[in-house]
Amino acid sequence: MNAPLLPLPREIRQLDAGQVNRIAAGEVVERPASAVKELVENALDAGATRVEVEYEDGGKALIRVSDDGCGMDAADLPLALSRHATSKLPGGDLFDIRSFGFRGEALPSLGAVGRLEIASRREGGEGASILCDGGRIEGPRPAGTPPGTVVTIRGLFRATPARLKFLRSPRAEAQAIADAIRRLALSAPGVAFVLTDRATGREAFRAPPEDLSARAARVVGAGFREDAATVEAEREGLRLTGLTGLPTFTRGTAARQFLFVNGRPVVDRLLSGALRAAYGDAMPRGRHPACALFLSCEPRLVDCNVHPAKSEVRFREPGVARGLLVGAVRHALAQAGHRSDRALSAGILGRAAAPAPGAPVYEMDRAGRDRAQGFAFAEGPAARMEESPGRMPPSEEATAGRLGAAKAQLHGNWIVAQTERGVVLVDQHAAHERLVYERLKRQRREGGVRRQALLIPEVVELAEAEAVLAHAEALAALGLVVEPFGPGALAVREVPAELGGADPGAILRDVADEIAEGMPPAALEARLDALAATIACHGSVRSGRGLSGAEMNALLRAMEAEPASATCNHGRPTWVELPLADVERLFGR
């Protein structure tokens, strides 16, 4: 049984300073990583070029943050431990925030729940220190310390033992500290960072001053710099820059998504949702892109004071922010073109891959692009490509592009192409499926998918007939025209011309399954794309079908003309590249 509630006293009284600070600590400092975040943000606001962080027992026993920033003198230290005292609002305008911290709650809150000591010195001044233990202040007193500030916290939450019970294991807390440091290190690539476990002496993270791409590779993960697209766009006072991973550079969680607003790390649902929308069908379900994206604007266009830990923001024009991110990321991925996932290719060889220097970029002229986009596979059984050992025949060399010239077909599904740099392997079904899908979307947005009327309508019995009829208008926009044909049956009268001789009944049954499973509940555009992806699968060349050399090369040229062809409709890669040097290494040459 629940314990009975005690009657509330009728008298209203003012909380004492200690209680106020402990309440503030509960809002601002949830765990050791929160304390580290607050202290490192203070160091960055102080202009530090080097930040060192040490911890013990996951931060519960010790946290020490040292910086070489502007420092403080003896007169500043008592003020630093006063609530709502800050140097970061010179004009007093809460809508003109140009720093990480501005509330002045972190230091007094930490001093209320642990033993906090600050030692600081300005360049050319005298050093001083101050102690705050459970809210009791001692000092300031003279101290020998280098220019900058050192903040030490011992026994975090010892004044609030109930909070200690909710902390996780030392290893989990240490990992949270490391994650916070990596996020802040990415926000300031020109600052050196060192994170050390004092108990073992092990450095959990170290980064010298470097440019953004190098810092992103260090923080996001190996291969990110090579397999990321550069993002740069501006709209209505908002500017977006940074790097976003190619659709084949994915992770099982969103832990490698780093989003910043005016330099501040944020976890924002609006921006995270926009990022998912930007990748759309270019990424497998359950996978997440990696990114390091920086959104900057005038402070008055964003409210960063909507969360105690300042991890969420609110835009004055959220639609503009979302549209900018979606459009900029999509454009960046399209501009990245046909860069294969080097990490994936390297995994085949069991080693980390390096980008090939001076890799040629294939540019298809307008005539070539038109030929490629209009290609179609010949009907009936196709002859296998004749063997062509040695150099590519002159006719093939003249037309070979980024994906090379086809040399063979393996097991009825894999096209082997030779390039100047090595070998390309293509999944013919996945690649063609993406091409058909993109053409269906393009035709729909340009006025309607071209239809082909059936000489004899195909009657299909479906338990989901009524649900499919509810989407009849959307299906017609995609070139699939259906109408009722008695109870539990539909008649297919027209199909998309792109699908050629595909089975209308099989198409409709798969569409019914897609509708029954629940299509994206968002915008009509997303629902239409989901249906288009299902329909496109039936218009694609199937695994096991033999292709002639001309057909294989036509597919390669069409892939080069389509920026989204690196992945299929389900987000899986359509091709990988093996550099010649790696192939030679396999044979010890």
GUTOR-407667 format. One record per residue: residue in three letters; x, y, z of N, C-alpha, C, CB in turn. Coordinates in steps of 0.1 Angstrom, whole numbers, plus 5000, padded with zeros to 4 digits. Each point is the difference from the previous one (the first is absolute). Glycine has a CB too. Layout:
GUTOR-407667
alaXYZXYZXYZXYZ;...
end
This chain:
GUTOR-407667
met500849885000499250125000500950135000498249875012;asn501350234981500750125000499950075014499650034975;ala501650035029500050075013499050124999502449935004;pro496950105007499150124999500750134999498449875014;leu501050224978500750134999499850085012499549994976;leu501650085028500050085012499350134997502149905008;pro497150165001499350134997501150114998497949925013;leu501850164977501050114998499850115010499949954976;pro501250115029499850115009499450124993502049925013;arg497350164995499350124994500950124999497949915009;glu503250084998500950125000501050004988499850005025;ile500350114968500950014989501350065005498150034983;arg503049905014501350055004501050004989499549915023;gln501550174979501150014990501049885002499750264999;leu500749684990501049895001501350075003498849854984;asp502150085024501350055003500949984988499749965025;ala501550114975500950004988500549864997500650235006;gly499649695005500549874997499049914993501450025020;gln497349994984499049934993499850044986498849975022;val501350164976499850064986501149954991498950205009;asn502349804996501249954992499949854997501450185010;arg498149745000499949864997498949974990500849955023;ile498150134978499049984989500550044987498250055017;ala502650064982500650044987500949894995499850245007;ala501049705002500949904996499249884994501650075018;gly497349904988499249894994499550034986499349945023;glu500550184974499650044986501250014990498150125010;val503049934995501150034991501049884999499750245006;val500549705006501049895001499449875003501750175008;glu498049754981499349885002500949895004498350074983;arg503049935012501049905002501350064998498549824992;pro502650115011501450064998500250064986500849835017;ala498750114973500250054986499450144999500049774991;ser498950265016499450135000500950105006497749905001;ala502950065010501050095007501250034990499349925023;val501249984971501150024991499650094988500949775006;lys497950214989499550094989500050145004498649814992;glu500850225020499950145005501450065001497849955012;leu503149984994501350055003500850024987500049895022;val499950024968500750024988499450114992500649764999;glu498150265001499450114993500550145006498049864995;asn502250145018500650125006501450024995498649975021;ala502249934978501350014995500050054985500849825015;leu498350134977500050054986499550155000499549764992;asp499650275016499550145000501150095005497749935005;ala503350025003501150085005501150014990499549935023;gly500350024965501050014989501149905001499550244999;ala500349655007501149905002500449944986499149945023;thr502250034976500549934988500449865004500950224991;arg499149755022500349865004499149975012502450014991;val496949885009499249955011500449865004498150154993;glu502249835020500349875005499049965011502550044995;val497049845003499049955009500549875006498150104987;glu501749895027500449875007498849965008502550075001;tyr497449805001498949955008500549875007498350104985;glu501049865026500249885007498649945004502250085009;asp497749794990498849935004498850054992500949965023;gly499350064964498950044991499650155003499249774998;gly501750305009499750145003499350025014499850044976;lys499949855031499450015013501050045011498349834993;ala502950125005501150045010500750134997500349755004;leu499950274983500850124996499750044986501849935015;ile498050204983500050064987500950125001497649924995;arg503350104995500950115000500150054985501349925020;val498450214978500050064987501050125001497649934994;ser503450064998501150114999500050064986501449885018;asp498750254982500050074987501050125001497649944996;asp502850114992500950114999499350124995501949854996;gly496850175009499250114995500450135008498249844995;cys500950265004500350135006500250005015498750104981;gly500749815026500249995014499250115008502249904996;met497850095017499450105009500950045011497849894995;asp501950235011500850045011499349975013501150184986;ala499549865025499449975013498650065002502349985009;ala497550144986498750065002498949934992501250225004;asp499249714985498949934992499549875006501150104980;leu499849845028499749865005498749995008502449965000;pro497450135010498749995008498850034991501250075020;leu498950024970498950024991499749884992500650244999;ala500549684997499849884991499249905008502150054988;leu497949955025499249915008498750055005502149905007;ser497550224988498750055003499049964989501150205012;arg497749784992499049964990499650114991499149835016;his500750144971499650104990501050114999497649955005;ala503750024997501150104997500749944988500250085024;thr500050014966500749954987500750124994498249824997;ser502850144995500750104992499649994985501949995016;lys497149934981499749964987498750074994501049795004;leu498550315003498950084996500450155001498349825006;pro502750234986500450135002498950114999502249924992;gly496950054999498950104998498749965008500950054978;gly499149845029498949955008498849964991500750165017;asp499549814970498949964991500049854999500250224988;leu498849725017499849855000499749954986499350015023;phe500550084968499749964986501250034991497650045003;asp503549995003501350024992501149925007499250244993;ile500649635006500949905007501149974990498249915015;arg503150124988501149974991501049915007499650214988;ser500049715022500949925008499449875003501150205010;phe499649714996499549875004499150025012502049884991;gly498550175020499350015012499750155003501149795009;phe497750234998499750145003499150015012500250054976;arg499449845031499150015011500750025013498549864988;gly502850105013500750025013499649905010500350234995;glu499249655002499549905009501049895003497750064993;ala503149914997500849875000500950005012499949994976;leu501050115026501050005011499349995014501650134985;pro497549965018499449995014499249875002499950255000;ser499549704989499349875001501049895003498250084984;leu502949925009501049895002500650015015500550004975;gly499750125029500550025014499049965010501450184992;ala497349825005499049965009499949855002498750204994;val501749724996499949855001501349935001497950024987;gly503250055014501349945001501050105005499549854981;arg501850115018501150095005500650064987500449865022;leu499450274977500550074988501150105003497749984990;glu503450015002501150095002500350064987500949875020;ile499350274980500450074988501350075002497650034993;ala503449954999501250075000500250074986501149845017;ser499250294983500050074988501050125000497649934996;arg502850114993500950124999499950064986501649905017;arg498350234983500050084987501550014996497850125005;glu502449904982501450024995500550135006499549884978;gly501750115029500650115006499550045014500350084977;gly498749845028499450035013500449905010498150104989;glu501349915023500349905011499049895000501150195014;gly499449694989499149895001499249995013501649884985;ala497250065015499249995012499149874999500050265003;ser499649705008499149885000498950025010501949854994;ile497050075004498850015009499549865001499550244994;leu499949735018499449875002498550015004502349925008;cys496949994986498649995004499749865003499450204985;asp500349775027499849865005498549995005502549965005;gly496749974987498649995005499350135002500649795010;gly499850314982499450145001500850095009497849904996;arg503150055012500850095009501350054993499149875020;ile501150264979501150064993501150045009498450084983;glu502849885012501250045007500950074990499849815016;gly500750314988500950084991499350114994501349804994;pro499350274996501249954993501350025007498850064979;arg502249875017501450015006501050004988499249895022;pro502050164980501050004990500449854996500950225008;ala499449764980500449874995500950014988497849905008;gly503250014992500949994988499449924989502050035015;thr497650034974499449924989500350074987498149935015;pro502050004974500350064987498850084995501649814995;pro498750274995498850084995498949904995501650194993;gly497249855010498949914997499249965012501349924980;thr498049975019499149965011500149855002498550204996;val501549755016499949865004498849995009502649964997;val496549964999498849975009500149855004498650184988;thr501349795025500149875005498749975008502550015000;ile496949884997498849955008500349875006498450134985;arg501549855028500149885006498749965007502550045004;gly497249834996498849955006498850054994501349975021;leu498550034966498850064994498749935006501450054979;phe497650025024498849965005500149945015499349954976;arg501850075030500149955014499050075009502449934997;ala497250195000499050085008498649954996501650205002;thr498349734988498649954996500249854997499250234990;pro500949695020500349854998498949934992501350015021;ala497550044980499049934992500350014985498350065017;arg502350054978500450014986501149904996499450245001;leu501549735009501049904997499449864996501550135016;lys497449844990499449874998499549984986499449995023;phe500450124970499450004986501150004990498050115008;leu503349914996501150004990500349864996500950205010;arg499649794978500349874994501449955004498550054981;ser502049855014501349945003501150104997499249774997;pro502050235009501050094997500449994985500949975023;arg499149924971500349994986499050074991501049785004;ala497750215000498950064992500150165002498549805002;glu501850245010500250155002501250054993498849985022;ala502349944978501250044993499750024985501449895017;gln497850014977499750014986499150124997500149754999;ala499050295010499250124998500950125000498149895011;ile502950124998501050115000500750014987500349975025;ala500249914970500750004987499150054989501449815008;asp497350154992499150054989499850155001498849775001;ala501150285011499850155002501350074995498549965019;ile502749994984501250064995500150004985501149935022;arg498649954972500150004985499050104994500749755002;arg498150265003499150094994500550155001498149845006;leu502450195006500650145002501250024991499150015023;ala501849884976501250014992499650034985501249855016;leu497750094980499650034986499550144998499449764998;ser500150305013499550134999501150104999497949945012;ala503350034992501250095001501249924995499050135019;pro501149854968501149924994501450065002498449914984;gly501650235018501350075002500549995014499350154982;val500049785027500449995014500549865002498350175008;ala502849824999500649865004499249955012502350064991;phe497449815009499349935011500849885004497850084992;val502249895021500649885006499049955011502450074995;leu497249815004499249945011500749885005497950074989;thr502349935025500849895006499249945012502150124993;asp498049755008499549935012501250005010498449854986;arg501450225025501150025010500449865006499250245004;ala499849684998500349875007500949914992497750025011;thr502249984976500849914991501050074993498149864998;gly501850285001501050074992499749994985501749975018;arg497249974978499749984986499350124994499849765004;glu500750284984499350114993498849954992502250134999;ala496749925005498749954993499850084987499049945022;phe501650184977499850084988501250115000497449965000;arg503150064988501050104998499950064986501649895017;ala498450244982499950064987500850135000497749904997;pro503250124993500750124999499150104993502249884999;pro498250255000499350104992500049954985500650195016;glu498349814977499949954987498850064993501249795007;asp498750184980498950054992498849925003501550104982;leu497349945013498849935003500049864994498850225000;ser501649764988500049874994500849905008499650104977;ala501649945027500849915009499449975013502050094988;arg497450025018499449985013498749914999500950225007;ala498449804982498849914997500449864998498850194990;ala502349785003500549864998500349945014500850064977;arg499850025031500549955014498849975009502150144997;val496849955002498949985009498949914994500550235009;val499249794979498949924994500449854997499150214990;gly502249775005500449874998500949994988498049915011;ala502849984988500949974989499250004987501649885015;gly498950184975499450004987499050104997500449765001;phe499250325010498950104998500550114990499149955023;arg502150094979500550114991499949964985501550095019;glu498949794978500049954986498649984995502249905004;asp496950065005498649964996499050095005500749775000;ala499650365000499050115003500050104989500549965025;ala498350114975499850104990500050145007498649854985;thr502050255009500150135005498650074999502550014995;val497150055016498750075000500350155002498749805009;glu500750284982500150155002498850064993502549995001;ala496750085006498850064995499550125009499349784988;glu499950315007499550115007498650034996502350095003;arg496949955007498650044996499450085011499749794987;glu499850335010499350095009500650025013498049934989;gly503350105011500850035012500549885007498650195002;leu501249694993500549875006501149954991497849955012;arg503350004994501149954992500349865005500950234995;leu499249674996500449865004501349964993497549955003;thr503450005005501349954995500349875007500850244995;gly500249695000500549885006500149884991499050095020;leu501049804985500149874993498949915004502550034999;thr497049894990499049905003500449874993498250185003;gly501649715003500549874994499249964988500749935023;leu500050004968499349954988499049895005502050044986;pro497049935006499049915004500549865004498450124986;thr502849845009500549875004500950015013499949944975;phe500350185030500750015013499050025011502050114988;thr497549785017498950015010500449935013498350014981;arg500950025029500149945013498749945005501950165005;gly498249755005498849945005499250095009501149794999;thr499550325006499350105009500450144995500149855020;ala499350254986500250144996501250065008497650024994;ala503249895013501150055008501050084993499649815015;arg500650174972501050074992499450124992501349784999;gln497650275006499450124994500350125009498149874989;phe502750225006500450125008499550124994502149885007;leu496950185000499350124995500350125009498249864990;phe502150265005500450115007499250124995502349915004;val497350175006499350134996500850115007497749894998;asn502850204993500950115005501149945009498150174999;gly502549724997501149945007499649925011501350184993;arg497549825011499549925012499649864996499350225012;pro501249674994499549874997498549995005502349905002;val496950054989498649985003499549874997499650244996;val499349715010499349884997498650054997501449845014;asp498350194973498850074997499149914990501250225003;arg497649765001499149914993499750064986499049925021;leu500850214978499850064987501149974990498750185011;leu502649844993501149984992500249864997501150215009;ser498849705001500149864998499049944990500949985023;gly497950074978498949964991500350054986498450005018;ala502250124981500350054986501149924994499350235007;leu501749725001501149924995499549874995501550115016;arg497549834991499549874995499250024987499849925024;ala499550194975499350034988500950034988498250095014;ala503049974989500950034989500649874994500650215012;tyr499649694996500549874994498949924994501850005017;gly497050014989498849934994500349854997499350224991;asp500549754996500149864996501449964996497750014992;ala503350085010501449974997500649925011500150214987;met499249765024500649935012499149895004501150225007;pro499549674997499249885005499250045012501749844990;arg497250095012499250025013500949955012497849974987;gly502150115023500749965012501450055001498649805001;arg501950264988501350064999500050155002500849804985;his500350265019500050145002501250064994498749975022;pro501250154972501250074994500950065011498750054979;ala502549965017501050075009500150144994501349795007;cys499050315002500150144995500750095010498049974986;ala502550145010500550105008499550134993502149875009;leu496850184996499350114993499950125009498749844985;phe501550285010500150125008499050104994502449965007;leu496650085001499050104996500350135007498249824995;ser502050294998500350125006499050114996502449945001;cys497350155008499150114997500150115010498449844989;glu501050275009499950105010499349955013500050184982;pro500649845030499449955012498550025001502250035011;arg497350084984498650035002499149914992500650235004;leu500049694986499249914992499849875007500850124980;val499849855031499949885007500050025015501249884981;asp498050045026499950015015500749885005497850135000;cys503449895007500849895005499749995015501750034983;asn497350035022499750005015498849925003501150235002;val498649674991498849925002500249875007499150104979;his502149885025500349875007501150035011499449864979;pro500550095033500950035010501549974996498249955017;ala502049944976501449974995500350064987499849795012;lys499350294983500250084987500349904988500850205014;ser498649684987500349904989498950014990501249855016;glu497850224986498950024990499950154996498849795009;val500750234979499850144995498650014994502550034996;arg497150095002498850034993500250114990498649935021;phe501150044967500250104989498850094998501549844989;arg498850295008498950094997499249954988501350195010;glu499449764980499449954988500449854998500050234989;pro499449685018500449864999499949944986499349975024;gly499850074968499849954987501250044991497650015002;val503050115000501250044993501249915003499150244999;ala501049745014501249925005499949864995500150135020;arg498749814980499849864995500250004985498449955019;gly501050144974500250004985501550024996497750094998;leu503049995009501450024997500849875002499850245007;leu500049705004500749875002499749904990500150055025;val498649924973499649904990500650034986497949965013;gly501950164983500550044986501549994999498050144998;ala502749915012501450015000500749865000499950225011;val499549694997500649875001499749924987499750005026;arg499150014969499749934988500850054988497749975008;his502650164992500850064989501449955002498650204998;ala501949795014501449965002500249854996500250165019;leu498849764985500149854996499949994985498949945022;ala500350144971499949994986501350054993497650045001;gln503050065005501350054995501149905002499350235004;ala500649695007501149905002500049904989499750035025;gly499249964968500049914988500349855003500850204988;his500149745005500149865000501349965008498849984978;arg501350075034501149965009499649885007500850235003;ser499949664995499649875007500450015014500349874979;asp499150055029500349995014501449935002497550005007;arg503550074995501449945001500149905012500950214989;ala498449835021500049915012499449864996499950205016;leu499149804976499349884996501049924991497750115002;ser502949964988500949934991501249955008499350154982;ala501249925028501149965007499749885009500950235000;gly497849765005499649895008500149874993498550155012;ile501449854974500149884993501449955001498250084984;leu502850015016501449965001500549995014500350114978;gly498849935032500449985014501050105005499549774997;arg500450354998500950115005499450134998502049864994;ala498550245013499550144998500550054987500050045025;ala499150034968500350054987500450145000498449854991;ala502450194999500450144998499650044987502049975015;pro497650164983499550054987501150004990498350145011;ala501449834977501050004989500350144996499349784992;pro502050275009500350144996499750024985501750015019;gly497850114979499950044986498949924993502450075000;ala496649885006499049924994499350084989499749865021;pro500250094967499350074990498550015002501749934984;val497750185014498650025001499350004986500350135022;tyr498849784976499449994987498950104998500549765000;glu499550314990498950104996499449954987501250195012;met497549784989499349964988499450124993499549785011;asp500750234976499450114993498549984998502150044988;arg497250075007498549995000499549894991500050255004;ala500749734984499549904991500249865007500650144980;gly500549845026500249875007499049985011502450014995;arg497350105012499049995011498749964995501350175013;asp498349894976498749974994499949864995499850234994;arg501349725000500049864995499949905012501450074981;ala499349975030500149915012498649995006502450055004;gln497050074998498750005007498949934992500750215011;gly499549784976499049944992500249864997499650224991;phe501449725015500449864996498949905005502450065001;ala497549834992499149895004500749874997497950144996;phe501849765012500649874997499249934989500849985024;ala500049954968499349934989499149895005502050054985;glu496949925008499149905005500649864996498050164998;gly501549745009500549874997501349965005498750024980;pro501849865019501349965005501150084994499149775005;ala501850285003501250074995501249925000499050215008;ala501849814982501349924999501050055010499649964976;arg501149955030501150045009501050084993499749805013;met501050294994501050084994501249924996499250205013;glu501349814975501249934996501250045009499149974976;glu501849935026501250035008500950104992499949775010;ser500650324997500950104994501250025009498150124989;pro502949785011501150015008500950124997499949755003;gly500950295007500950114997499450135000501349854987;arg499150245004499450145000498650004995502350094996;met497050015009498650024995500150034985499250085022;pro499849864970499950044986499950154999499049784994;pro501550284995500050144998498650065001502049984986;ser497049955009498650055001499650025014499449904978;glu500950005031499650015014500850105007499449764999;glu501950264998500850105007499550144997502049854999;ala497550174989499550134997498850045008500949974977;thr498349935026498750035007500149975015498849954979;ala502349995026500149975014500150135009501149784994;gly498150225016500050115009500549975014498150094987;arg501349975023500549985014499949855004499350245006;leu499749694989499849865004500649914990497950075011;gly502849984980500849914991499249934989501549975019;ala499249934975499349934989499849855005501150154982;ala497749805014499649875005500949894993497650085004;lys502849835004500949894996499349865001502050145006;ala497149855004499449865002498850025009502249884997;gln497050015003498949995009500249875008498450134985;leu501549885029500249895008498749965007502350085004;his497449794995498849945007498750074997501649935018;gly498450124970498750064995499650135008499349784993;asn501650285015499650125007501150105001498449865013;trp502850104987501150105003500750044987500349905023;ile499750224974500850054989501450045004497950094989;val503149865004501450035003500450104989500549775010;ala500050354995500450104991501550045003497650094998;gln503149954991501450045002500150154999500849784990;thr499950285019500250155000501550024999497950055013;glu502550084986501450034999500749975013499450184984;arg499849825027500649985014499949865005499550235004;gly499649694990499749865006498849944995501150085020;val498149864989498949924996498750055007501549804996;val497450204997498750045006499149884999500350254994;leu499049725017499049905001498650065002501749835009;val497450144982498750065000498949895003500850194984;asp498249845025498949925001498950054990500549965025;gln499349964964499250054989498650025004501549884985;his497950045024498650025003499850135009499649754999;ala501350265011499950115009500250134993500849865019;ala500250144972500350134992498950044991502449945001;his497049964992498950034990498850045008501049844983;glu498850105028498850035009500150155004499849775008;arg501350284995500250145004499750094988501749945018;leu498850024970499850084988498550014997502349934991;val497049965009498650004997499350095010500149774990;tyr500250215023499450085010500250154998500349815016;glu500950234981500250154998499350054988502249975011;arg497749954979499250044988498650025003501649894985;leu497850015023498650015004499850135008499849755000;lys501050285009499950125008500150134992500949885020;arg500150114970500250124992498850034991502549955001;gln497049944993498850024991498850055008500949814985;arg498950135027498850045008500150155003499949775010;arg501350284994500150145003500050094988501349935020;glu498950024968500150084988498649994993502549964998;gly496549995008498750004993499349875000500850174987;gly499849725017499349875000500849894994497950124999;val502049765007500849884995499349964987500749935023;arg500150044967499549954987499449865002501850134988;arg497049855007499249885002500049914987498650125018;gln501149764985499849904989498749935003502649974995;ala496450044996498849945002500149854997498850214994;leu500649705014500049864997498949964990500949965024;leu499449964967499049964990498949935007501849974983;ile498549945027498949945008500350035014499749814983;pro499450265024500350035014500349885009498550204997;glu502449815012500449895009499150015012502450004992;val496949895011499150005012500849935011497949994986;val502250085026500749945011499150005012502250094991;glu497849795015499249985012500950045012498649824990;leu500950275019500750065011499250015012501550124984;ala499049835027499350035013500050145004500549775007;glu500650304988500250155003499450094989502049945014;ala497050014978499650084989499550135004499349794989;glu499950225022499550135004501150105004497949895007;ala503150065000501150085004500850054988500149885022;val500050044968500750044988499250114992501149774999;leu497650215001499250104993500050135007498549824993;ala501750185020500250135007501250084995498849905020;his502150034974501250064995500150014985501249925020;ala497650064973499949994986500650134993498049855002;glu501750265004500450134994501650015000497850115007;ala502849855004501450005001500649904991499950075024;leu499549814974500549904991499950054986499449825016;ala499650254980499850054987501150104997497549975001;ala502950115009501150104998501349934997498850165015;leu501349714989501249924997499849914988500650015024;gly498350014968499849924988499349875002502150114992;leu497549865020499349875003498550035002502149905010;val497150074980498550035000499349885003500350184983;val498949825029499249895004498650055002502049895011;glu497150014989498650035002499349885006499950174982;pro499049845026499449885006499449914990499450145019;phe500749734984499549894991499349905009501850044983;gly497150005023499349915008500649995014499349874980;pro500050055029500549995014501449945001497649985007;gly503350095000501349955002500949984988499049895019;ala500750194971500849994987500250144994499149774996;leu502050244997500350134993500549974986500750115021;ala499049984970500549994986501150104997497749914993;val503450045002501150094997499950034985501549905018;arg498350234979499750044986501350064994497650045006;glu503250035001501250064995501149985010498750174987;val502649825007501249985008501050114996499549755004;pro501550285004501050094995500849954988500250085023;ala500050004967500749964988501449955003498650164987;glu502049895023501449965004500149855003500350235009;leu498549714995500149865005500049904989498850085021;gly500949964967500149914989499049885002502450064996;gly498149825004499249885001499949945013500649954978;ala499550145033499849955014498649955002501850165007;asp498149755003498749945003499150105008501149775000;pro497850284995499250095007499449955013499450104978;gly500349775022499549945012501050005011498549864987;ala502750105010501150005010500350145005501049804989;ile498950305002500250145005498950045010501150064978;leu497749915018498950045009500049935014498650054979;arg501849835021500149925012501150065009499249804989;asp501950245006501050065008499650145005501749874986;val497650215005499550135004499049985012500350094977;ala498949815022499049975011500849975013498349924983;asp502750005016500849975012500650125006500549784990;glu500050315001500650135005499050085008501650004980;ile497250015014498950085006499649935014499250084977;ala500749795023499649935012501050015011498849844986;glu502550175011501050015010500150145005501349834989;gly498150275004500050135005501050094994499149925021;met500550164969501050094993500450115009499049944978;pro502050145019500450115008498850095003502349994990;pro497450055022498850075003500250154998499549835017;ala501750214978500350154998499350054988502249975012;ala498650114980499450074989499649904988501450205007;leu497849854984499649924989501249974991497850115000;glu503249985000501249974992500749875005500250254996;ala499949745017500649885005499249874997501050145019;arg497749874982499249884997500149964985498450075019;leu501650034973500249974985501349944997498550194995;asp502549865012501449944998500049865004501050235003;ala498449745009500049865005499349914989499950085024;leu499049964971499349924990500849994987497850075009;ala502950044987500850004988501249905002499450244995;ala501149755017501149905002499549864998501150165016;thr497749814989499549874999499749974985499050015023;ile500550084970499749984986501349984992497850145002;ala503249945001501250004993500749865000500350245005;cys499549695006500749875001499549914989500150035025;his498749984971499549914989500450044986498049965015;gly502550164984500550044987501549994998498150164999;ser502549775011501549995000500449874994500150155020;val501149854974500649884995500249905012501150124980;arg498549765019500149915011501349935001497649964997;ser502749995015501249925002499849874992500450105023;gly500749864971500049874993499850034985499149885020;arg500650244976499850024986501350044993497750085004;gly502649854985501350034993499950134992500449754999;leu500650335001500050124993501250004990499050125020;ser500749954969501050024990501050105004498449934982;gly502750085011501050115003499450144999501849844993;ala497450174996499450134998499050045011500349974975;glu499049935030499050035010500750035013498449854990;met502750085013500750035013500650144999500549755003;asn500150284986500650144999499050115000501849904987;ala497050075007498950105001499650025014499249934978;leu500849965030499650025014501150085008498849784999;leu502450204998501150075006499950154997501549804999;arg498350234988499950144996498850075007501149944978;ala497749995023498950065006500250025015498549884984;met502350035023500350025014500950135001499949755004;glu501050274987500850125001499250134998501949874991;ala497050125002499250124998499050025011500249964976;glu499749955033499050015011500850025014498349864987;pro501750265019500750025012499649905012500350244993;ala498549725007499549925011500349854998498250175004;ser502549794985500149864997501049925009499450064977;ala501250015032501049935009499349905009501550204999;thr497249825004499249915009498749964993501150115020;cys498449784984498749964994498950075008500949774993;asn497850195004498950075006499949975015498849984979;his501949915026500049965014501350055007498649804994;gly502250284999501250065006501349914999498450115015;arg501549774979501249924999500850044988498849815011;pro502550174990500950044989499749934987501850055017;thr498350014972499949944987501349964994497950134997;trp503249935007501349964995501150035009499150054978;val502049885021501250035008501249994990498949905021;glu502150174983501250004992501249945007499250214989;leu501649715004501249945006501250074992498849785006;pro502050305001501150064993501049894995499850215014;leu500849814975501049904994501149975010499450094977;ala501150015030501049975010499649905011500950234996;asp497849785008499549905010499949864994498850185011;val500849814976499949874993501449944999497950084987;glu503050005009501449954999500549965014500450154980;arg499349925030500449965014499549865004500150255006;leu498749724989499449875003500949894995497750105000;phe503049934989500849894994501550025003498349984982;gly502050115028501350025004500950074989499749805014;arg499750284978500850064989500350155004498949854983;
end
